[in-house]
Amino acid sequence: MGQIRIVQGDITRLEVDAVVNAANSTLLGGGGVDGAIHRAAGPDLLAACRSLGGCPAGEARITPGFRLPAKWVIHTVGPVWQGGERGESALLASCYRESLAVAKAHGVATIAFPAISTGVYGYPKQQAAAIALAAMREWVDDFEKIIACCFSAADADRYRKLCRECI
């Protein structure tokens, strides 16, 4: 049986099989987590992403991790928050589920997620954390470890309050 773990830190430094990138639809890099992953992985990641031709919101694509400790980067595009009446919650849940499905198909045992869509895309953090944890719980038995990697202590606390069984 797997476990869900909550950590505060830099996702680019985690020694896991795969990290998830909160990407934009071009997959060509950006700010926040996306920019950090591209910088840490090096220029080969950009070349690999160019060959994918982008990714629609709610879907996921995979590339090697290049200079990251992680073997794989799974790129997913979260929804931009528009008030919650335009299917944002279903798209966000799909980001997590599709990323986990891609990971499982590639033999990933340990995977780390950032808080998808909660940066410049404006998704309310409490709602996003609840959606993330629900998807992680659906898949937890398919992995050794699923990590919610939170950049701030406040975000990590938010996840811990929503997930009493998490480590």
C-alpha positions as CSV (number, residue, x, y, z in Angstrom):
1,M,0.0,0.0,0.0
2,G,1.3,3.4,-0.9
3,Q,1.4,6.6,1.0
4,I,0.7,10.3,0.5
5,R,3.4,12.5,1.8
6,I,3.3,16.3,2.3
7,V,6.6,18.1,2.1
8,Q,7.7,21.7,2.0
9,G,10.5,22.4,-0.4
10,D,11.9,22.7,-3.9
11,I,10.3,20.1,-6.2
12,T,13.4,20.3,-8.5
13,R,15.5,18.7,-5.8
14,L,13.3,15.8,-4.9
15,E,14.7,12.3,-5.5
16,V,11.6,10.7,-7.0
17,D,10.9,8.8,-10.2
18,A,8.9,11.7,-11.6
19,V,8.0,15.3,-10.9
20,V,4.9,17.0,-12.2
21,N,5.3,20.3,-13.9
22,A,2.5,22.8,-13.7
23,A,3.1,23.9,-17.3
24,N,1.4,26.3,-19.7
25,S,-0.2,24.9,-22.9
26,T,3.0,25.5,-25.0
27,L,5.1,23.4,-22.6
28,L,8.0,25.8,-23.5
29,G,8.6,27.1,-20.0
30,G,7.3,30.0,-18.0
31,G,7.4,31.3,-14.5
32,G,6.9,29.7,-11.1
33,V,7.3,25.9,-10.9
34,D,7.4,25.6,-14.7
35,G,10.4,28.0,-15.0
36,A,12.2,26.3,-12.0
37,I,11.8,22.9,-13.6
38,H,13.0,24.1,-17.0
39,R,16.1,25.8,-15.4
40,A,17.0,22.8,-13.3
41,A,16.5,20.3,-16.1
42,G,18.5,22.3,-18.6
43,P,18.1,23.1,-22.3
44,D,17.4,19.5,-23.3
45,L,14.0,19.7,-21.6
46,L,13.0,22.6,-23.8
47,A,14.0,20.7,-26.9
48,A,12.0,17.6,-25.7
49,C,8.9,19.8,-25.0
50,R,9.1,21.4,-28.4
51,S,8.7,18.0,-30.0
52,L,5.4,17.4,-28.1
53,G,3.5,20.2,-29.8
54,G,1.9,21.5,-26.6
55,C,-0.7,20.1,-24.3
56,P,-4.4,21.1,-23.6
57,A,-5.6,21.9,-20.1
58,G,-6.4,18.7,-18.1
59,E,-4.1,16.5,-20.0
60,A,-0.5,15.3,-19.4
61,R,2.7,14.6,-21.4
62,I,6.0,13.1,-20.3
63,T,9.6,13.8,-21.0
64,P,12.9,12.7,-19.5
65,G,14.1,14.7,-16.5
66,F,17.5,15.4,-17.9
67,R,19.5,17.2,-15.2
68,L,16.9,16.8,-12.5
69,P,17.2,14.0,-9.9
70,A,13.9,12.7,-11.2
71,K,14.0,10.4,-14.2
72,W,10.8,11.9,-15.7
73,V,8.9,15.2,-15.9
74,I,5.2,14.9,-16.4
75,H,3.8,18.1,-17.8
76,T,0.2,19.0,-17.1
77,V,-1.7,22.2,-17.8
78,G,-4.1,23.3,-15.2
79,P,-7.1,25.5,-15.7
80,V,-7.1,29.3,-15.2
81,W,-9.5,30.2,-12.4
82,Q,-12.5,32.0,-13.8
83,G,-14.8,31.9,-10.8
84,G,-15.5,28.2,-10.7
85,E,-18.4,28.0,-13.1
86,R,-16.4,27.0,-16.3
87,G,-15.4,23.4,-15.4
88,E,-12.3,24.4,-13.6
89,S,-12.6,21.7,-10.9
90,A,-13.1,18.9,-13.4
91,L,-10.1,20.1,-15.4
92,L,-7.9,20.4,-12.3
93,A,-8.9,16.9,-11.1
94,S,-8.1,15.6,-14.6
95,C,-4.6,17.1,-14.4
96,Y,-3.8,14.9,-11.4
97,R,-5.5,11.8,-12.7
98,E,-3.9,12.1,-16.2
99,S,-0.5,12.7,-14.6
100,L,-0.9,9.6,-12.4
101,A,-2.1,7.5,-15.3
102,V,0.9,8.5,-17.4
103,A,3.2,7.9,-14.5
104,K,1.8,4.4,-13.9
105,A,2.2,3.6,-17.6
106,H,5.9,4.5,-17.4
107,G,6.5,2.4,-14.3
108,V,6.8,5.3,-11.9
109,A,6.8,4.3,-8.2
110,T,7.3,7.7,-6.6
111,I,5.9,11.0,-7.9
112,A,5.8,14.6,-6.7
113,F,3.2,17.2,-7.5
114,P,3.3,21.0,-7.1
115,A,0.0,22.8,-6.3
116,I,-1.2,23.0,-9.9
117,S,-3.0,26.2,-11.0
118,T,-2.6,28.0,-7.6
119,G,0.0,30.4,-8.8
120,V,-0.6,32.9,-11.6
121,Y,-3.6,30.8,-12.8
122,G,-5.4,32.0,-9.6
123,Y,-7.1,28.8,-8.4
124,P,-8.2,29.1,-4.8
125,K,-5.6,27.2,-2.8
126,Q,-8.0,25.4,-0.3
127,Q,-10.2,24.1,-3.1
128,A,-7.2,23.1,-5.2
129,A,-5.6,21.2,-2.3
130,A,-8.9,19.3,-1.7
131,I,-9.1,18.3,-5.4
132,A,-5.4,17.3,-5.5
133,L,-5.7,15.1,-2.4
134,A,-8.9,13.4,-3.6
135,A,-7.2,12.4,-6.9
136,M,-4.1,11.2,-5.0
137,R,-6.2,9.1,-2.7
138,E,-7.8,7.4,-5.8
139,W,-4.4,6.3,-7.0
140,V,-2.4,5.9,-3.8
141,D,-2.4,2.1,-4.0
142,D,-0.8,2.2,-7.5
143,F,2.4,4.0,-6.2
144,E,4.9,3.6,-3.4
145,K,4.7,7.3,-2.6
146,I,2.8,10.3,-3.9
147,I,4.2,13.6,-2.7
148,A,2.4,17.0,-2.5
149,C,5.4,19.3,-2.6
150,C,4.5,22.7,-1.2
151,F,6.6,25.7,-1.7
152,S,5.5,27.5,1.5
153,A,4.9,26.4,5.0
154,A,1.3,27.8,4.8
155,D,0.6,25.6,1.8
156,A,2.0,22.5,3.5
157,D,-0.1,23.2,6.6
158,R,-3.2,23.6,4.4
159,Y,-2.6,20.1,2.9
160,R,-1.9,18.5,6.3
161,K,-5.2,19.8,7.7
162,L,-7.0,18.3,4.8
163,C,-5.2,15.0,5.0
164,R,-4.9,13.5,8.5
165,E,-3.7,10.2,7.1
166,C,-0.8,11.8,5.2
167,I,2.8,11.7,6.4
